[in-house]
Amino acid sequence: MMSDIEIAQRARLEPIERIAQRAGLKPGEYNIYGGHKAKIKLSTLDRISKFEMGKLILVTTTSPTPAGEGKTTMTIGLTQALVLQGHKAMLGIREPSMGPVFGIKGGAAGGGHSQVLPMEDINLHFTGDMHAISAAHNLLAAMINNHMHHGNELEIEPRRVEWHRAIDMNDRSLRSMVIGLGGVKSGVPQEERFDITAASEIMAILCLATGMEDLKERLSRVIVAYNIRKEPVTAGQIGAVGAMALLLKDALQPNLVQTIEGGPALVHGGPFANIAHGTSSYLSTKMGLHLSDYFVTEAGFGSDLGAEKFFDIFCRETGLSPSAAVMVVTTRSLKMHGGVALDRVTEENLEALEMGAENLKRHLGIIRLYGIPVVVAINRFETDTDAEIVRVMEICKGLSVPAAVSDHHANGGAGALEVATLVKKAIEDMPCCFGVLYPDDAPMKEAIEAVCRKVYGACKVEYSVPALKKMEKCRRIGMDRLPVCMAKTPYSFSDNAKLLGAPTDFKITVSDVRLSAGAGFVVPITGTIMTMPGLPRKPAAMKMDVVDGKAVGLF
């Protein structure tokens, strides 16, 4: 059996000009990066925005497990299937972060015969967007410290600097430190930390911005610190906005690549849904909707994180509305939620499957909470038995949700044709009454509790003293009625990663609150979630190499 990288390396890539033509782009509307990648110019929107927008389809999943669910491969496979059925279909996914690539999670370019290519480039440096976001983030941090060193005209209190640094790598040693040591010439001593770039507010801003002017306006209102009178100091006051926008100029342009079957694919932005809003960019989504009849996108992790934020942050902010959702499920993950250990998920266990289906049931309830038609896609693995597949189909029937089996990983678009047919039927036949969970002007506590109780199923929400102080600070400066971007473990509905299945009678603890004024939301942090991950005992990086000019070990 070939690995993902072997399949990708044997694939025949078409020139990006041909992919651009297939997408409906004209020469001069994009810049080529190395023959098989391109950046679409923002001015292209002036022409294509006159086109009618296609249907927006969101792919989500149950609570993720180490057994894998295949949300990204389903996004790609479904799009390939729609193309095979004669439709103009495109997909939009997020750019991989190199932290997970070299850690344990792996890349984010799909797998098997449902991949986006060139896979190696996408999973590594790609078109440099991640580096540009890191550079813009850290430029602002450097200019804050420089301002304090050279007279501190804005009277920033060093103990109240809110803007920290970012790097696109998992490195637990950067979670807490002290900088500015070494005497007067080395700056002002202060506590510091690094977040992974995917959690940077700059990443969120880039993914929500409607264009360059909106990007700069959002950058200008980023709150970086507080002065000695406890008044907010912004990036605009620091004078960093123009230079940051310059660094982000090319990164703001969506990236065009291709599926393994030669279909157009947009890969742009990369926020994590457990610590950020977890969706690809507004600009790539808008372009894709104007260029296709069906635009398939994904949101990170399960519906309790990525889909909730897609609905309550992305759709609220952009005004876009989904036509349907696809819930990806596997027998392996359901068995894990039913109590089966990872090393035994390939064994048939109908009882555990039945118990784990409670997790699926709750996730379907979340999608229905937003009034969206939903279809279940059963991502079939080689070890699945016929009895298990039949049981999942019976469970879905009992939950009144259409379901189909898909083997897109092995067979590409041809393996997802039945799912594509069900999705189209759901869009045509099932009513869509999309609405957000809480009002635009909901107080912070009301919004937090709506998500925790209605989406997660918590019976109680508790707040730490530091979190309450941060919430009061937001209220004092008029920033307490923004959407909430919950930071929570993706592995459980609760804030305890070990509480699998569909737990009840649990509480959620909000341990901290961070304000993202430029992005336009607040980030309540629950439990012990980290915004800088660490590497595992044996990181994936240990298996990677270059042999005869080719990458090996990259999945």
N, C-alpha and C positions, 0 to 999 in steps of 0.2 A: 504493500500500500504506500503510495507516494505521500510525502509531507506537503503541507500547503506551499512551502517555498519551491519545492520541486515542480509542483503543478504550475505555479506562477512562472517559473523560469522556462518551462516548456511551451508556454502559451505564446501565440503569435500576436504581438501588439500592432495595432494599426496606427498610422501617422495621426498625430493629434489634430491636424488640419481636417482629416476625414471625420473624426469624432465631432469636431466643432461644427462642421457642415451638417452632420446628422442631427446635432442638437438644435440647429436652426440659427447658428451664428454666422455672421458674414466676415470675410477677411478684414482685418483692421480692428475688429472688436475684441481681440485677445492678443496676449503676448505669449510666445512659446518658450517653455522652459525645458530644454534638453530633448526635444523630439516627441515626448509622450506625456507631457504635462503642459498646462497653459493657465494663465491668469486672465480672467474675463474682466475687461475694462468696465468701470462703473457707468460710463457714458452709454453703454449698451442698453441700459434700462430705459433711456429716452425713447428708443425705438420699440423695444419689445413690450413695454408697459401698456402699449395700445392693444396688445393681444389679450383675449379672454384668458383668465386663469383656469388651470386645471384643478382636479380634485386632490386635496391634501390627505395623505394616508399616514398615520402614525403607527410605527411598530414598537411594541413594548413587550414586557414579559413578566413572569412571576418573580418572587424573591430569588435572586441568583444564588447558585451553589457552586462548589468546586467541580461538580459534575458537568457544568456548562449547559447553556440554554440555546445559544445560537441566534441571538437577536440581530446582529449585523449581517450574518450570512442570510438570514431570512429577508432582511431589507433588500439585499442585493438579489437574492433568488426570486423574490416576488416581482421586482422590477424587470428582471430578465424574462420572467414568465409573461408579464403584460406586453413586453415587446414581441415575444413569440406569438402572442395572440393578435398582433397587428396594431397595437396601440402605440402612441407616442408617449413613452414613459421614461422618467428620469428618477434618480435617487439623490438624496443629500445626506451624508453622514459626517461625523466629526473627525478631525485629524487626531491620530494617535499621539499620546504623550510618551516620551522616551523613558519616563520613570517606570511605568508598567511594562513597556517593551523589554527592558533589561531586568525587570523584577520577576513577577510571577504571572501576571494576568495575560501577558502577551500583547499582540498588536491589535489593530482595529480596522483591518482592511478586508475582513471576511475570511473565508477559508474554503478549501476544496475547490469545487467548480462554481462557487459563488463568491468571487473575489473582485476587488477593484485593483487595477494595475496602473503603474508599476509598483507592486507590493513592497519591494525593498525600499524604494524611495519614500513611499507614503509612510511607512513605519519608522523611518529614520529622520533625515533632515528635510525631506520633501521640498517645498519651495521657500523654506526659511521662515515661515509664519511664526512658529513657536519661539524661535530665536529673536525675532523682531519684537514680539510681545514681552519676552523676558527683558530685552534691552530697554524698551520704553518704560517698563515698570521700574527697573533699577536705575535708569537715568533720573526719574523723579525722586527716588530715594537719595541718590547722590546729591541732587540739587537742594533737597531739604537740609541735609547735613552741611552742605557748603554754605547755605544761607545762615545757618546758626553759627558757623565758624567765622564768617565775615560780618560780624556786627549784629546779626539777628534782629533786623529792622522790624520784622513782624512779631517780635517778642514771643517766639515759640517756646513753650515749656518743654525741655528735653524729655521729661518723664511723661509727656502727653503726646508724643509722636505716634500717630496711628498707622502710618504707612511703613510697611516693612519690605523685605526683599523677596525675590522669586527666582527659582531655577527649575528647569524642566528635567528633574531627576529625583529619584527617591533617595533621601539622605537624612536619616533620623538625627544625625549629629548637628544639623542646622536648625533644629527646632527651637533652641534657646541659647543665646550667647550675649556677650558684651562687646561692643565695638567702640572705637575712638580712644583706645588705650595707646600709650606711647608719648604722652606729653602734649603740650599746647599745639604743636604743629600737626598733630594727628587727628584733630577734630574734637568734637564734644562727646565724652563717654556717655553711652546709653545702652539700655537693653535692646536686643535685636532678635529677629527670627526670620527664617525663610519659609515661604509657602511654595508648594509646587505650582508651576506656571498655570496649570489648568484651573487653579483656585484664585488666580489673580483677578482683581476687579478690571484690569485692562482687558483680560480675555472676555469677561462678561460684556464689557462696553463694546468691544469689537463685534461680538456676536449679536448684539441688539441694535447697533447703529444702523441708521437708514442711509448714510452717506458720509462724506468727509466732514461737512459742516456739523452734522449731528454728532459725529465722533468727537470733534473738537469741543463742542458745547458740553458733552458729557464728561470729557477729560477735565474741562475747566472747573466743574463742580465737585470733583473728587475731594473729599475731606482728608487731608493728610496729617493734621495735627490740631492741637488747641493751644491758644496763647495763654499768657499768665492770667488773663481775665476769664479763661475757660470759654473763649469764643472760637469757633471753627476757623481753621486756615485751609485754603483750598490750593489745588495744583495751579489754578489760574493766578492766584496771588504769588505763588512761587515763580511764575514765569516759565513754566516747563511745557506748556501745552503745544506750542508751535513745533518744538523739537521732537516731542513725543509723536505728534501727528506725522512728522516727516519720517520717523522710523517705522510708522505703521502704514504708510502710504500704499505700499505694494501688498502688505499683509491683509489690508481691507478688501482686496479684490478676490472673489471666489476662485477656487482652483478647479479646473476641468481635467478629469482623467477618464478612464474607460473601464467598463466591466470586462470580465474575462471573455464575454461573448460579444464585445465590441459596442456596447451601449454607452451613451454619455452618462457620466457620474460627476457630481459635485462634492468635493471633500473640503470642508472649511470650518474653522473654529474647533475648539476642543475642550470645553469645560466639563469637569466631572459632575455627575448628578448627585453624588453623595455630599459634596462640599461646594458645589456651585449649581448653576441652573441646567447644565447638562444637555443643551441642544446645539445643533449646528447653527450657522449664522442666519440672520434675517435676510441679508442680501442674497445669499445662495438660495434660500428657500423661495424668495420672491422671484428671482431669475428663473429657477426651475419650474415654478408654477406657471409663469408666462410662456415658457418654452415647451410645455408638455400637457398632455391630457390627464396624466396621473403622475403625481410627484410623491414618492415614498421616502419618508424620513424616519429617524429613530430618536429616542430619548434615552439617556443613560439608565442603567440598572432596571429595577422593576417599576411598575406603575405607581407605587407609593412615592417614588422619588422622581425619576425622569418624566413620567407622564404628568404627574401633578404639577411639576414646574413648567412643563410645556404648556399646559392649559392655563395655569394661574399666573405665570410670569410672561412666557413668550407670546402666547395668544392674546393675553390682556394687553401687552405692550404694543404688539404689532397690528392687532386687529384681524389677524388671520384666523381662520376657523377650520378645524379638521372635518373631513367628511366621513371618516371611518377609522377604526383602530384594529390592529392585529395583535392578538395576545399569543406570544410564542411559548410553547410548553414542551417539556420532554418527560418521558417516563422516569428517567434517571433522577431529575431534580425533584419530581413529585415523591419518589421513593425516599429521597433524603429528607424531605419535609415530613415524611411519614415515619422517620426514625431509623432508616437504614444507613449504615456507615458507608463512606465513600468507596472503600475497597470491595463493597458487595452490591453496588448499584446495578451491575450487569446481570445479577441473578433475578429471575422472575419472582415478584412478590406483590400479588394483587391486593393483599390486605394493607400493606404499607402504601401502595398506590392510592387506595381509597382514602386513607387517612391524610396523605399529603395533598389530596385534591381540595382540602379545605383552604389551602394557600391559594390555589387557582380561583376558587369561588370568591374569596375576598378581593383578589385583584380584579376579577370581572366586575365586582360590585363597585370598585373605584371608577372604572371606565363608565359604567352606567350612571354613576353619580353625576357625571358631566353631560349626560344626555347624548352620548355618541354611539352609533352602531359598532358592534365589536364581533370579530371572527376569531376563532382559535385555530392556530396553525400548530399541528403536532410535528415537531422536528424529529424525524425518525433516525435512530442510530442502528448500527448493525446488530447490536446485542438485544434490541427490543424484540419481545416475542409477540406473536399475533394476538395472544390472549390479552397482553397489556395494552396494545393499541386499541383493541375492541373495547376494553374497559374504559379507557380514556374517552373514546367516542361516546359510550353510553353515559358517562358522567356529564359530558358536555350537552348531550341531549336532555338529560335531567335538569340541567341549568338553563335550558332554552337558548343555547348559543350555537350557531353554526360552526362546524369543525371539519377540518380536512387534514390528511396526512401529507407531509412534504419531505422529499429526500433531495432537496436542492443542493446539499453539500456534495452528494455523489453525482447528481445529474443536472446541475445548473438550473436554468429556467424551466426546462422540461419537467423537473421534479416538483415544481411549485405551481403548475398550471391549475390544479384543483383549488388551491388557496386563492389564486388570482380570480378565478370565476366566482368564488364565494364572496370575495371582497367587492367585486363589481355589483353583484346581486344585492349585497347589504347596502351599498350606496344608493342603488336604484329603488329598493323596496322598503328599507327601514327608515323611519323618521329620525332626523338629526336635530336635536334641540339643544345645541351646545350652549353652556353657560358656565361662568367661573364659580368657584366655591364660595367666595366671600366678596363683599362690595369693595369697590376701588378705594373708598375712604375708611375702611374698617380700621379701628385702633389695633396696634400691634398684638396685644394679648388676644383680642378676638380672632385675628387672622391665625395666630399660632395655634390656638385651641381648636379652631375649625379644622385645620389640617391634622392635628394630633388625634382628635376625637373621631372625625368623620372619615378620614382617609386611613390613618394607622389603626384606629379602633381602640385607642388608649382610654382608660377610665378616668385618668387624672393627669394634669400637667403641673409640675413643680418647677420653681425657678430658684437658681442660686442667688446669693446676695450680689456677687459681681454682675450677674445677668440683669437683675433688677436695677442696678445702678446704671448700666449701659442703656437700658430701656428708658429710664428717666432722663438720661442725657439726650437721647433721641427726641423725647417729648419736648425738652427745653428748647431745642433748636428747630422744632417744627418738622421732624423727620420720623414721626411715630405712626404715620398712616400710609406706609408703603407696602407693597407685596412682600411676603416673607419667603425666603429661599432657605428652607430647612437643611441643616447639615446633620446627617444621621447615617448610621451604619446601613448598608444596602442589604444586608443578609437577613434582616428581621424587620417585621412591622414595628417592633419596639426599638429602644436604644441599646438593647443587649444583643450582640451578634449571635449568641448561642441559643436564643429563643426562637426556634424555627417553627414552621407550620403556620398556624393561624392563632396566635396567643390571644388570651382575653384577660381582663382584670389586671392590666399592667399600667404602670405610670411612665410618663416621659419626663425626663429632667432636662431643662434648658440650662446649660452650664455657662454659656457666654452668649453675647450678641455682638455682631460686627456690622457696622453700617457701610453700605456700598452706595453712596449718594449719587455717584456718576452713573452707575448701572441702573439705579432707581429701585433698589430693594434692600432689605436688611437680612442678615444671615444669623438666625438663631442656631447656636451649636448645641447639639444634644449629646448627653452621655460623655464618652471619652473620645469622640471622633477627632482625628488628627487632620490638619490641612497640609502636613508634610509627611507622606508615607515613608516607611523604611523598606529596605530590601529584605527578602527572605534569607534563610540560612544558606540555601544554594540558589542564588539568582540565575535567571535564564541567561544572563550575560556570560556565565561560565561555559556555556555550550556553543557560543558563537565564535565565528572566525571567518577569515577570507582564505579560500583555497583556489589556486589557479585563477584568481581574479573574480571568483564568485563567492557570494555570501553563503555561509552554511550555518545551520543551527537556529535560523531565524524563523522558528515555528514549522 
